[in-house]
Amino acid sequence: MISTKKSGKFITLEGMDSAGKSTHIPTIISLLEARGIEVVSTREPGGTKLGESLRALLLHESMHPETETLLMFAARREHIASVIEPALARGAYVLSDRFTDATYAYQCGAKGVLITKVETLETWVQDSLQPDLTLLFDVPVEVSIKRLASAREPDKFEREGAVFFEKLRQAYLDRAEKDPKRFCIIDANQAIDEVKILVEKCISTI
């Protein structure tokens, strides 16, 4: 069983593709390190050698949505055991680019996997572990699609159409509405410097 004791803090970043999460990770790290906090920056899927191998499959291989979900949680279990829990136990702050909210958004909201199945996996894999703070970078669907069009070679999720992204965005906003104390919604459809100010405000709360 996963230990639920922790002295560090767990921060996650969520949002649609090209919402700007990754751009602000260095800012968050700098803000926390300026407070004398050890920061462990990681990502999902990934974060471990096994997780990165599964990431390549998940982002580029076609598979049933439930297979995706199971692989996501397999990678997550290794991630929690090898990276997240040890860091939290020693008092570090863990900063993860995506976590379980992404599974609810992508696999449940956009692909139709039953929420009850994900809830079962979440309880099994995480026990009571949840983020202390989640920054949700929100942009209109048309903005996400436009940004993706000018980005690198897209993965299979990034190649999805507007309907997929509409469902995805709504699933994220629904998650935030249900847990407003944990979520900090950031209007990422602004200049980088303006978004940075919002990020700093969110981080100041933890």
N, C-alpha and C positions, 0 to 999 in steps of 0.2 A: 504493500500500500504506500502511496505517496505521502510523505510528511507534509502536514499542513502548517507547520511552524515556520515562520519566516521573519527576518528582521529587516530585510531590504524591501524595495518596492518594485512592482511589476507594471510597466507602462507599455501599451501597445498602440500601434498606428494602423488605422484602417482607412478604406476608401476604394473607389473604383480605380481602374488602371489609368495612369497618367493624371491622377488627382494631385500629385505633387508631394506625396509622403516622403519619398527617399531624399528629395531635395533638402528637407529640413531636419534630417537625422543629425548631421554635424552640428547644427544649431542647438538641438536638444542636448547632445552630448556635452557641448561646451558650457551650457547653462548649468548642468548638473555637476560637472567637474569643477566649475568655479565655486561650487558650494562644498568642495572636498569630498564628493561622492564618487565611488568607483562605479563605472558604467560598463555593462556588458551589452554590446549591440549585436543583435542577431536577427534572423528572419525565418518566415515560414512560407511555403514548405522549405525546409532546409535546416540550417543551424548546427548540424552534425554531419559527419561523413556519410552516414546512412541517409540522413534527411536530404542531403544534396543529390544523392543518387536517385532518390524517389522524386525529387523536384524535377529532374530532367524528364522522367516518365510522365509525371502529372501535367507538365506544361506543354508537352509535345506529342504525347501518344493519345490516340483516341481510345476511349474506354467508357463503360457504363458509369453513370453518375454515382451509383452506390459503390462501385469499385474505387472511384476517385475518393469518395468519402472515407472508405476504409484505409486507403493508403495515406490520406491526409492524417488520420488519427494514429496510424502506425508511426509515421514520421514525428508526430507531435509527442507521442509517448517517449520516444528516444530523446527528443529535444528537452522535454521536461526533466527526465531522469539525468541526462548528461550535462545540461547547460543551465536551465532555468532554476531548478530547485537548489543545486549547489551554490549558485551565485546569490540567490535570495538568502540562503542560510548563513552566508558569511557577511551579510549586510549590504551587498551591492544592489544597485538599481539595474534591472533588466529592461532593455528597450528592444522590443520585437516588432519588426515590420510584418504585420499580420499575426493573427492567432485565431482562436475558435470563432470569433465573430465572422471572419471571412468564410468559414465553412457554412455557417448559417446563411450568409448572403449569397455565396456562389452556388453551393450545392443544393441548399434548400430553396432559397428565394428565386434564383435564376434557373435552376435545373430540376426542381420539383422533388428532391429527396424529402421524405417525411421528416418533419421536425422531431417527432418522437424517437426516431432512430438515432438522430444526431444527439439528442439529449441523453440517450442511453450510453452512447459512446463517450460523451463528454464526462458523465459521472464516473464511468469506468476508468478512463484515461487520466482525468485531472483530479479526481476526488473533489476537494473543495477549492482547488486553486483557480482563482480568477484574477484578471488584471485589477490593479488599484486605480488606474486611469487609462482611458482609451481616447485617443485623439482621432476623430473621424473627419477626414479631409473630404469635403463635399463639393462637387461641381455638377452643373447640368450635364445631362447625357451628351448633348451635342458638343460640348466643350471637350469632354473626354474623348469622343470619337475623333474630333479634329486634331487633338494633340497626338493621338495614336497614329494618325495618318502620316505625321511628320517625324515619327520616332523610328527606332530600330526595327529590325524584322520582328513582327508580332508573334507572340505565342498563340496557342489555340484559343485561349480565353479572350485575348485581345482582338482576335479575328471575328468574334461574335458580332451580331448586328444590334440595332437600336433597341429592339424589344427585350433582348437579353439584358442590356445595360439599364433599361428602365426598371426591370424587375430587381436587378442587383442593387441599384440605388435605393429603391423603395424598401428593400429588405434591410439595408443598413440603417435607414432612417427609422424604421420600425423598431429595430434593436435599441437605437438611441432613445427613442421615446419611452421604451419600457424600463430603461435603466439610466435616467438622467443624471444621477449622482456620479456615475462612473464615466459617462461619455461627455466629451467636450467637442462640440461640433464646430468645425472651422470652415468658413466660407473660403474655399481655395480658388475661387474664380476672381482673383485679384492679383495685383502685382506681387512679386515675391517678397518685397520688403513689408508690404501690408500683411501678408500671410504670416510672416515671421513675427510680427507684433502679436498676432493672435496666438501663435504657438507659445511665445514667451508668457503670455497671460495664462494659458492653460497649465504650463509647467509650474508656474508660481503657486498653483493650488496644491501641489503635492510635496 
